[in-house]
Amino acid sequence: MTQMENLLNNFRAQQNEYLANELYEDAREFQRAIDSVLEAKETGAGLTADLLFQVRNCFQRVFRKARNRGEEWLSQVYKFYVDDMQQLLK
């Protein structure tokens, strides 16, 4: 399994969890990330800086939404993802 496939599988699993818990805004952001990965995979672009920016931006949005909802534990998970993507971009 490639990195892109692993990323897709992880995003899909997270999205399904959020749908099951009726966190529709978060699920929508994960759909945006999934769409970005699918597009990169379809065009053969692979794991580019542009893709990492798009995914990081999705995580930043869900981080802010979780923090605004008062879900500190979830916002910290998203913050970890944001920081991780930022490190990959350096």
Secondary structure, 3 states (H helix, E strand, C coil): CCHHHHHHHHHHHHHHHHHHCCCHHHHHHHHHHHHHHHHHHHHCCCCCHHHHHHHHHHHHHHHHHHHHCCCHHHHHHHHHHHHHHHHHHC
